Each structure stands twice: as structure tokens, then as C-alpha cells.
């Protein structure tokens, strides 16, 4: 008869034993590299992201660009603290993302079944991001033409654009082509925020404007000397993945 009284290890004991085994297996090489005074990696060993350069559009049409530039400038308006979403390159960031694997959902399971999900479960439908943007922009402009004297979204005044975006966010607008107005607003908002705060190597956050505004150090290797200095501005300029001439001179 098999005994069921054996004491199982606790989660803490299990994790401790795994951590010890990992350290024991790697200690020799790690110690040797540390004593040598050399970094424990080889520069350039990984594939770096490709620097996005302005010039031409890979996904958006000219009409879609004008619409999205108007949208991101209302979502992230220029003020005394920072440039706006258009100047920051948010649409360029989105254009390159939608032309790549993100736009086609290439890294996600998209075969269904597609059922209504909870708000916490995120997007649950079949359309890929590139399809959602293309159809959503067309539907937004169709709605404004029908309800705003034949004008496209980009042709509206700033106040009218704000009012349309607020109604999209609240789900008060019924867009054609069965486009969910609230979901499309959230998609554009998250894309604008990504373009504004992401590393400039991806096309947005021009001159690291948002990082400078926040005092964020960016991709600096080491800023331990400043971690404990609470409520003090970070004194050094931010650094992109692509590097910084300011950083290189220090």
C-alpha cells in the first residue's frame, strides 16, 4: 500500500533549492568574469532593434496620416512641458508597428473561437491591429462627414475634434461598419502613448522629449548612485537604445 504521509517540500524550499542549483552551476564562470573586471557579455552579441528613420509611410495612406496626426495632437497636445504627439512622431511609430508583426498579430494566436470577453481580458475579436486601424479611421471619417458638414476629422476645429474624441471614449458615437467606438478610441490612445513614451529607436518620442519631461534616464546601464536620491531631479540626460552623443561625452 502506497503511503500518503510523505512530507512535500514547501514552495519556498523548492525555489531555494532551484536557486542554489543554478548558482552552483554558474558560479565558476561568473566569478572568473567578475574577477577579470570585464562585463559578463559581449558587445553586439544580441540583435539590436533597427533604427526607424523618417521618410515615407509603410502602412498609412496620406488621408490616414492626416487623420491620425490630428488625433494624436489632441490626445497629446503640445504645451510648456513637451512637444505634441504629432511632432513627437507618434504616427511614424504606429506606421512602422502596423507594417510589421504587430499589425498582423503575427505573434499571437488568432484562430478563434471568438467570444465576448471581460474588460480585463482585452481584445477578443478576429481583426488584426492593421485591419482595426484601417477600418476604424475610415469609419471615423465617414461619421464626421455625415455629422459634421461633410468634413473629415482632420478638417474639424480643435474643439470639435475634442468633442468627437470624448464621445468616442464614452461610446456615445455609433460608427459605421460595426466599429466599436470606445474600443477604437482606446486602441488609438494606447498607440499614441506607446509612440510618445517608447524608445526613440522605434520612431516616436523625438529627441527623447517625454523622457526629458519626466526625468527618466532611459536605457542607461548604471544609475545606482541616484536610486536613493528621492525627490531629486535626475541630473544626466536620457539615453536611447541607439545611444546618445551627450552620454558618450561623459
N, C-alpha and C positions, 0 to 999 in steps of 0.2 A: 504494500500500500504506500502510495507516494505521500510524503509529509508535506503539509502546507504551513509549517511553523517556522520555515526558514525566514530569517530577518532580511528584508530587502534594503539595499542601500538608499539613503535619503538622496534627494536631488542635489543638495549641497555637497555630499560626499562624492557623488558621481561626477559633478562638474569639477570638483577639486582634483580628483584622480585624473581626469582628462587633461586638465590644465597642466598638471605636474608631468604627465607623459609627454605632452607637446613641448614643454620647456626642456625636459631631459633630452629629447631627441634633437633639439636645435641648439642647445647651449654651446656646444663646441664651436660651431661655425660663427655664431653670433658674437661670442666672446672674442674670438680671433679678429673679427672685423672691427669690433669696438676698440680693441687694444691698438689696432693698426692706425686708428684715427681717421679712417676713410668711411664715407657713407655706406650703409649696407645695401646699396643698389647701384645700378649702372645708369648713368645719364643717357636718356634717349632709348632705354630698353623697351618702354611701352609705346604704343601707337598714340601720338597726341591727336587731339581733335584738329580738324582742318580749319584754318582761319577763314571766316566768312568775309568776303570783300564786297563793298557796294558795286553796283553796276549791273543793270538788267534784272528782270524778275523771272524766277524759275517756275513759279506756280500761279501767282495772282495775275489777272489781266489788268489793264490800265484802269478800267472802271472799278474793279475790286480794290485796287490800291488806293484810289481816291476815297472810297468808302471807308476802308479800314484806317487810313491815316486820319480821317475826320473822327472816327470812333475813338482811337487811342489818344487823340489830343483832348477829347472831352473826358475820358476816363483818367488820364494823367496830364492835367493842364500844366503849362509852364508857369512858374512863379518865382519868387525871390530865392527859393531854395534850390531849384533844379530846372533843367530843360524839360519840355513836354514829351509825351510819348512818341510823337512823330519824329522830332529831332533826335530823340534817343535811339531811333532805329528799331522800334518795336515791330513795325510791319516787315522790315527786312528780316528780322529774326523769325517771324512767323512764316514768311515766304519760304525760307530755307528749310524750316522744320516740316512744313506741309509738302514740300517737294521730296522729302526724304522718308525714312522708315516710319517716323511718327505719323505723317499724313496718311499712309496706307495701313496703319495699325499692324505693321509687319512683325512686330514682336509680341503681339497679343493674340489670344485665342478668340476668334471671331466667327466660329461656325454655328453658334447658337446652341440650344434654343434661346430665343429672346423673349423674356418675360418682364413685366414691370417690376422694378426693384425698389428697395427702400432708399431714401435720400442718402443714407450712409454708404450705400453700395456703389454710388457713382453711376456713370453712363452704362446703360444696359441694352442699347439698340444695335442694329446691324450696320448703320452708316459709319464709315471711317471719318476721321477728322477732316481730310481734304474734301470729302463729299458734304460734310456738315457745313463747312465754311462756304463752299461754292453755292449750295442751295440756300443757306441762311442769308448770305449777302444779297443774292438775287431776290429773295422773298422780302427782305427788309426794304430794298429799293422799290419793289413793286407796291408794298404797303404805303410808303411815303408818297409815291406818285398818285395813288388812289385817294390819299387822305390829306396831302399837303400841296395842293395846287399843281400837281404834275411834277414836283421836284424830287430828285434823288436825295438820299440822306446827306451827301456831301454838300448839296446846294442849299440846305436849310441854314437858318441863322443858328448861332451858338446856343441861344436859349431854346429854340425849337429842337435842336439835337439833344440837349439835356433832357427835355421833356419826353422825347421818344425813348431815350435810353432808360429813363426812370420807369416808364410804362412797360418797357420790355422786361426790366428787372422784376417788376411786380406781377408780370404775367397778365397785364391788362390789355395787351395787344394780341389780336388773333392774326398771326402771319399766314399768308397763303402757303400752299404745298404741304400743309400739315406740319410746319416747322414749329416746334415748341419755343415760344418767345423767351421764356425765362431760362430755359436750358441753353439757348443760343447766346443770350446775354452773358451767362456765366462762362461759356466757352470763350467768348471774346475777352472778358475780363481776366480770366486766368492766363490767356495767351499774352495779353498786354503786360500783365505783371511779370510773367516769365521773361519777356523781352526786355523789360525795364531793369530787372534785378539780376539776370543771368550774367555769366562772364562775357565780356565783350567779344571774345573769340567766336561766339555764336551769332554775332551780327547786331545785337542790341546793346543797351547800356553804353552808349557812345561816350568815350573818354572816361569811362567808369563813373559817370555822373551820379548815379544812385548810390554807389558805394562811397563817394566823396561826401554826399549829403548825409549819409548815416554814420560816417567814420568807420566803415567796415574795411578791414585790412586786405580782404581779397585772398588770393592764393599765395600769401607769404608762407615760407617754410617754417619760420620760427618767430613767434611774438610772445614767448613766455615771460619776458621781462615786463610785459604790460598787462598780463592777465589779472594780477591782483590790484591794479590801479583803478579802482572803481570810481565812476563818475568823473573820469578824466578823459578828455579827447585823445584819441589815438594820434600820435604826433607824426607818423610817417604816411606817405601816400599809398593808396592801394596798389596791388599788383595783380595783373591778369594772368591766366594760364600761359598766355603768349609772352609774358614778361613785361618789364617796364624800364624805360630808359632812366627814369628817376630812381628806381630801385637799383639798377645796375651801377649807378654812380655813388651809391652809399656803401 
